[in-house]
Amino acid sequence: MSARILLVEDNEMNRDMLSRRLERKGYEVAVAVDGQEGLDKAKANKPDLILMDMSLPVLDGWEATRQLKADAATKTIPIIALTAHAMASDEQKAREAGCDDFDTKPIELPRLLEKIQALMNHDLSRAETPG
């Protein structure tokens, strides 16, 4: 079974490019165009990982992440923040909101794939450990 990724990204070009590239790598990708849709789809579909753009309409990525991490049903889903702001304070803010990792735009796919793999492997090892 292929891993399911929820991509929450309001920029159509970024969304299309990234979802196509992830699908070519064997991931099943669902997309949401704003934070509220991301929240709803995460709760409904329980993806294996969420790629969360932080600058989103309706509900921003910071708040969507906080709500996902506050909900028992979705708090264990790893979230990687995606932001064009590559400042240290943004990474800290993302982690404080509950993001498990952080990547900057423009996306470098090899780097992002490494982060996705690391979080999924970590998640698998956690799931297989009894207790």
C-alpha positions as CSV (number, residue, x, y, z in Angstrom):
1,M,0.0,0.0,0.0
2,S,1.4,3.4,-0.9
3,A,1.7,6.1,1.7
4,R,-0.9,8.8,1.6
5,I,0.1,12.4,1.7
6,L,-2.2,15.4,2.1
7,L,-0.8,18.5,0.4
8,V,-2.3,21.7,1.7
9,E,-1.3,24.4,-0.8
10,D,-3.2,27.3,-2.2
11,N,-0.9,28.0,-5.2
12,E,-2.1,26.0,-8.1
13,M,1.2,25.7,-9.9
14,N,3.0,24.6,-6.7
15,R,0.2,22.2,-5.9
16,D,0.2,20.6,-9.3
17,M,3.9,20.3,-9.7
18,L,4.5,18.9,-6.2
19,S,1.6,16.4,-6.3
20,R,2.7,15.1,-9.7
21,R,6.3,14.6,-8.5
22,L,5.2,12.9,-5.3
23,E,2.8,10.6,-7.3
24,R,5.7,9.7,-9.6
25,K,7.6,8.6,-6.4
26,G,4.8,6.3,-5.5
27,Y,2.8,8.4,-3.0
28,E,-0.9,8.7,-3.1
29,V,-1.6,12.5,-2.9
30,A,-4.8,14.3,-1.8
31,V,-4.9,18.1,-2.1
32,A,-6.5,20.9,-0.2
33,V,-6.5,24.5,-1.3
34,D,-6.9,26.2,2.2
35,G,-6.3,25.4,5.8
36,Q,-10.0,24.6,6.6
37,E,-10.2,22.1,3.7
38,G,-6.9,20.7,4.9
39,L,-8.3,20.3,8.4
40,D,-11.5,18.6,7.1
41,K,-9.6,16.3,4.7
42,A,-7.0,15.3,7.4
43,K,-9.9,14.3,9.8
44,A,-11.8,12.5,7.1
45,N,-8.9,10.7,5.4
46,K,-6.2,10.3,8.1
47,P,-3.2,10.7,5.7
48,D,0.2,9.3,6.6
49,L,1.7,12.7,6.4
50,I,0.7,16.3,5.8
51,L,2.6,18.9,3.8
52,M,1.2,22.2,5.1
53,D,1.8,25.5,3.4
54,M,1.8,28.1,6.1
55,S,0.4,31.1,4.1
56,L,-3.1,29.8,3.3
57,P,-6.5,31.5,2.8
58,V,-9.5,30.9,5.1
59,L,-7.4,29.3,7.9
60,D,-3.7,29.7,7.8
61,G,-1.2,26.8,8.1
62,W,-0.2,27.8,11.6
63,E,-3.8,27.6,13.0
64,A,-4.6,24.5,10.9
65,T,-1.6,22.7,12.4
66,R,-2.4,23.8,15.9
67,Q,-6.0,22.4,15.5
68,L,-4.7,19.1,14.0
69,K,-2.2,18.6,16.8
70,A,-4.8,19.4,19.5
71,D,-7.2,16.8,18.1
72,A,-6.6,13.2,19.4
73,A,-7.7,11.8,16.1
74,T,-5.1,13.7,14.0
75,K,-2.3,14.7,16.5
76,T,0.0,11.8,15.5
77,I,0.0,12.6,11.8
78,P,3.4,14.1,11.0
79,I,3.2,17.6,9.5
80,I,5.9,19.3,7.4
81,A,5.6,23.0,7.2
82,L,6.2,24.5,3.8
83,T,7.0,28.2,3.7
84,A,8.7,30.7,1.5
85,H,10.1,32.4,4.6
86,A,13.4,30.8,5.3
87,M,14.1,32.5,8.6
88,A,15.0,30.7,11.8
89,S,12.1,32.3,13.6
90,D,9.7,30.7,11.0
91,E,11.1,27.3,11.7
92,Q,10.7,27.9,15.4
93,K,7.2,29.2,14.9
94,A,6.3,26.1,12.8
95,R,7.6,23.7,15.5
96,E,5.7,25.7,18.2
97,A,2.5,25.3,16.2
98,G,3.2,21.5,16.2
99,C,4.9,20.9,12.9
100,D,7.3,17.9,12.9
101,D,9.6,19.3,10.3
102,F,10.0,22.4,8.1
103,D,11.0,22.9,4.5
104,T,11.4,26.1,2.5
105,K,10.1,27.1,-1.0
106,P,11.0,26.7,-3.7
107,I,10.8,23.0,-2.9
108,E,13.9,20.9,-3.5
109,L,12.3,17.5,-4.1
110,P,15.3,15.3,-3.0
111,R,15.5,17.2,0.3
112,L,11.8,17.1,0.9
113,L,11.6,13.4,0.1
114,E,14.3,12.7,2.7
115,K,12.2,14.6,5.3
116,I,9.1,12.7,4.3
117,Q,10.9,9.3,4.5
118,A,12.5,10.2,7.8
119,L,9.1,11.1,9.4
120,M,7.3,8.1,7.9
121,N,10.1,5.7,9.0
122,H,10.0,7.3,12.5
123,D,6.2,6.9,12.5
124,L,6.4,3.3,11.4
125,S,8.9,2.4,14.1
126,R,6.7,4.1,16.7
127,A,3.6,2.2,15.4
128,E,5.4,-1.2,15.6
129,T,6.8,-0.7,19.1
130,P,4.3,-2.2,21.6
131,G,3.3,-0.2,24.6
